[in-house]
Each structure stands twice: as C-alpha cells, then as structure tokens.
C-alpha cells in the first residue's frame, strides 16, 4: 500500500489519509463494511433469480443453508486472506438482503484503521475476481425495492469517550455532531440520500438523532457504553458502504476534538 504524493512531496488532493489529525493514535475505529456480491451475468445480487424477485429480505441475515446463503466460500476465503495479511478482521456475517455480506475491522489509530480497510477492500475485489463476481459498493443498489442499503458504520472512541463515566459527557459528544450534519454527510459517501431515508434501519438524512441501542438513530449509543457506566464508544450509522474511511475518521475526529 502506498500514499499518493505530488512531485514536490506534498499530499495529492486524493490523499485523504494526510488530513487525519490523530498522531498519538488516541482515536480507535471499528468499521462495519457492508457490500453486495454481484452476479455480472444478470447484473443483480448473487442469489437473485434471473426472472422475478427472491423471497423478501430477512432470512438472509446470518444465514445457514443454500436457500439463503450465497457466496460463503468466497467470503471465508477473503477472511483467511485478511488474517494472513495481518489485518484485524473482527468478524464476518451475512446481511439482511440477498447476496449482501459484511466484515468488521478494528484498529487503534485512525490512519491504521483506514489502511486496513482499504487493503481488505482490495483483497475482496481480487478474491471476487477469481470467482467471476464483482463487488457492488454502492450504498443502495436495489433502490427500487423495499430492501436495505449498505453502510460502513463507524464505531469510534477516544480517551474522553472511553473514560467518560458520565451520561452528560457522552451526550455532549453526540450533541457536537448536530451543528455539523451537512459536513458529515458530505464526507460519508455519495448517493447517501438514497439510503438514509428513515427506513431500513436508518435515520433520515435530514434529521439528527441519537439514543441508546437505536438502530434507526444517526448515532447509536451502544448498550455496552451505557452499562459500562457511560464509558466506551459510539457508533455513527450514517457513513455508507462506498465512503472513504480516511474521510469518515477525519471528520469524526474534528467534531469530537472540539468537545474538550
């Protein structure tokens, strides 16, 4: 993996890694990367029938059996490759829609987390290529259907959040996101208006909400944080599947760092 620089050694405009302000690695990130395995022969998710529609979404979540699980061999091969490469993949699972999967990466340090996510994405593309499949990173490839889109939920913390021991402090961090909603949406991937509709486990792109264990909130306060004396981490559910993890992390760091 290489960083992109201009001829004079300055960061190229595409080098979002360079804008991250986290030199002491105080910020920890856990990204939940969702995506679709895409059958190029029919231009639909893997497992879709050639004609008509499959059974409604739901049974495909963490599925077992050939009726609902499609592409598991590829998914597990990708996991093995990531682990062999030293990437900190915390888990994999089938997602709500047919042909939709997820892997999670955790790292201490925003740059480290972004690096690992980009390498994992590359390995997934290469693995799928060997199977004659594509990876659809778009956040709402089935926009015309009543199905979930794909996100890249960003779980994050720093010393302030991990050691808050205060509901007031945690809510203060959440409130810091309210006046900069547009700035975050701009950093969280294109076409997010198709995904953030207030349906399918999302908050509306025009709203900002936060609450404990609320999958429909902009920011979910995990039960772990509440039960751990209001100390732990937070989950921004708005970043989409095609978002640049460097840009997501950088924007979150900028917002949280203004709290204290």
C-alpha positions in Angstrom: 0.0 0.0 0.0 1.3 3.4 -0.9 0.4 7.0 -0.2 -0.1 9.3 -3.1 2.1 12.5 -3.3 2.6 15.3 -5.7 6.0 15.8 -7.4 7.1 18.1 -4.6 6.3 15.5 -1.9 3.1 17.2 -0.7 0.0 15.1 -0.3 -2.1 14.7 -3.5 -5.6 16.0 -3.4 -6.9 12.4 -3.4 -4.8 11.5 -0.3 -7.4 11.8 2.4 -5.1 9.9 4.8 -3.0 13.1 5.1 -5.8 15.1 6.6 -6.3 12.9 9.6 -5.2 14.7 12.9 -4.5 11.7 15.1 -0.8 11.5 15.6 -1.0 9.9 19.0 -3.5 7.2 17.9 -5.8 8.2 20.7 -8.8 7.6 18.4 -9.9 4.0 17.9 -12.2 3.0 15.0 -14.2 -0.1 14.2 -15.6 -0.1 10.7 -18.5 -2.4 9.7 -18.2 -2.8 5.9 -21.3 -3.9 4.1 -21.4 -4.8 0.4 -23.2 -6.9 -2.2 -21.7 -9.8 -4.1 -22.8 -9.0 -7.7 -23.6 -11.5 -10.4 -22.4 -9.9 -13.6 -24.4 -12.4 -15.8 -27.7 -10.9 -14.7 -26.5 -7.6 -13.2 -28.1 -8.4 -9.8 -27.0 -9.6 -6.4 -25.7 -13.1 -6.2 -28.6 -15.4 -5.5 -31.2 -13.4 -7.3 -33.3 -15.3 -9.8 -33.0 -14.4 -13.4 -36.7 -13.6 -13.6 -38.8 -12.0 -10.8 -37.7 -11.4 -7.2 -36.4 -13.6 -4.4 -38.1 -14.1 -1.1 -38.3 -10.8 0.9 -35.2 -9.8 2.9 -34.8 -11.1 6.5 -33.8 -14.8 6.3 -30.6 -13.9 4.6 -29.2 -12.3 7.8 -26.5 -14.6 9.3 -28.0 -17.4 7.0 -27.4 -21.1 7.0 -28.2 -23.3 4.0 -28.1 -22.9 0.3 -31.6 -21.4 0.2 -30.4 -18.2 1.8 -26.5 -18.1 1.9 -24.8 -17.3 -1.4 -21.1 -16.9 -1.8 -19.9 -18.2 1.6 -16.8 -19.9 0.2 -15.7 -16.6 -1.3 -16.4 -14.8 1.9 -14.5 -17.2 4.1 -11.5 -17.2 1.6 -11.4 -13.4 1.9 -11.4 -13.7 5.7 -8.5 -16.1 5.6 -6.5 -13.8 3.2 -7.1 -10.8 5.5 -6.0 -12.7 8.6 -2.9 -14.0 6.7 -2.1 -10.4 5.8 -2.2 -9.3 9.4 -5.5 -7.4 9.2 -7.5 -7.2 12.3 -10.8 -8.5 11.0 -13.1 -8.9 14.0 -15.9 -10.9 12.2 -18.0 -11.6 9.1 -21.7 -12.1 8.7 -24.4 -12.4 6.1 -26.5 -9.2 6.0 -30.2 -8.6 5.6 -30.5 -8.6 1.8 -29.8 -11.4 -0.5 -26.1 -11.6 -1.6 -25.2 -8.9 1.0 -22.3 -9.5 3.4 -20.3 -7.6 6.0 -16.9 -7.7 7.6 -15.7 -5.7 10.5 -12.2 -4.2 11.1 -11.0 -2.6 14.3 -7.7 -0.7 14.8 -6.2 1.7 17.3 -5.4 4.9 15.3 -7.5 6.4 12.6 -4.8 6.0 9.9 -4.2 2.4 10.8 -8.0 1.6 10.6 -8.3 3.3 7.2 -5.2 1.5 5.9 -6.6 -1.9 6.9 -10.0 -1.2 5.4 -8.5 -0.2 2.1 -6.3 -3.3 1.9 -9.3 -5.5 2.9 -11.4 -4.0 0.2 -8.6 -4.6 -2.3 -8.3 -8.3 -1.2 -12.1 -8.7 -1.5 -12.1 -7.3 -5.1 -9.3 -9.7 -6.0 -11.0 -12.7 -4.4 -14.3 -12.0 -6.1 -12.5 -11.6 -9.4 -11.3 -15.2 -9.1 -14.9 -16.3 -8.8 -16.1 -14.3 -11.8 -18.1 -12.0 -9.5 -18.0 -8.2 -8.8 -18.3 -6.3 -5.5 -21.0 -3.7 -5.5 -20.0 -1.0 -3.1 -23.0 1.3 -3.9 -25.0 2.3 -0.8 -28.4 1.5 -2.4 -28.0 -0.8 -5.5 -31.6 -2.0 -5.0 -33.2 1.4 -4.6 -36.4 0.4 -6.4 -37.0 -2.4 -3.9 -38.0 -2.4 -0.3 -34.6 -3.7 0.8 -31.7 -2.4 2.9 -28.9 -0.5 1.5 -25.2 -0.9 2.5 -23.4 1.1 5.1 -20.0 1.3 6.7 -21.0 2.1 10.3 -18.2 3.8 12.2 -17.7 2.8 15.8 -15.3 5.2 17.4 -13.8 6.3 20.7 -11.0 8.3 22.2 -9.8 8.7 25.8 -12.5 11.2 26.6 -15.3 8.8 25.5 -13.6 5.6 26.8 -13.2 7.1 30.3 -16.2 9.5 30.4 -18.1 7.8 33.3 -20.8 10.3 32.6 -24.0 10.3 30.6 -23.7 14.1 30.3 -20.3 13.8 28.7 -21.4 11.1 26.2 -24.5 13.2 25.3 -22.3 16.2 24.9 -20.2 14.4 22.4 -23.3 13.4 20.5 -24.6 16.9 20.5 -21.4 18.2 19.0 -22.4 16.4 15.8 -25.7 18.3 15.5 -24.5 21.6 14.1 -22.2 19.9 11.5 -24.6 17.4 10.0 -24.0 18.6 6.4 -20.2 18.4 6.8 -20.5 14.8 8.0 -22.9 13.8 5.2 -20.6 15.3 2.7 -17.8 13.1 4.0 -19.9 9.9 4.3 -20.2 8.8 0.7 -22.1 9.7 -2.5 -25.8 9.0 -3.0 -26.5 8.6 0.7 -29.9 10.3 0.3 -31.0 7.0 -1.4 -30.0 5.1 1.7 -30.7 7.5 4.6 -34.5 7.6 4.3 -35.6 6.9 7.8 -36.4 3.3 6.8 -34.4 0.1 6.7 -32.6 0.8 10.0 -31.5 4.3 9.1 -32.2 7.8 10.2 -33.4 10.3 7.6 -30.6 12.3 6.0 -32.5 15.5 7.0 -32.6 14.5 10.8 -30.0 14.1 13.5 -30.8 11.7 16.4 -29.0 9.7 19.0 -30.2 7.2 21.6 -29.1 4.0 23.4 -29.4 0.9 21.3 -31.4 2.6 18.5 -30.6 1.1 15.1 -32.7 3.9 13.5 -30.7 6.7 15.0 -27.9 8.8 13.3 -25.6 7.9 16.2 -26.3 4.8 18.3 -25.1 4.8 21.9 -24.2 1.1 22.4 -25.6 -0.7 25.4 -22.1 -1.5 26.4 -21.4 2.2 26.9 -24.5 2.6 29.0 -23.9 -0.5 31.1 -20.3 0.4 31.5 -21.1 3.5 33.5 -21.4 5.6 30.4 -17.9 4.9 29.2 -17.0 3.2 26.0 -17.6 4.0 22.4 -20.2 5.4 20.0 -21.5 4.3 16.6 -22.2 6.7 13.7 -24.5 4.8 11.4 -24.5 7.3 8.6 -21.3 6.5 6.6 -22.2 4.4 3.6 -20.5 1.4 2.1 -18.5 3.4 -0.5 -17.3 6.0 1.9 -13.5 6.7 2.2 -12.7 5.6 5.7 -10.0 8.2 6.0 -12.5 11.0 5.3 -15.0 9.5 7.7 -12.4 9.2 10.5 -11.1 12.7 9.9 -14.5 14.3 10.1 -15.4 12.4 13.3 -12.1 13.4 14.9 -12.6 17.0 14.0 -16.0 17.1 15.6 -15.2 15.1 18.7 -12.0 17.1 19.4 -14.0 20.3 19.8 -15.8 18.9 22.8 -13.0 19.2 25.3 
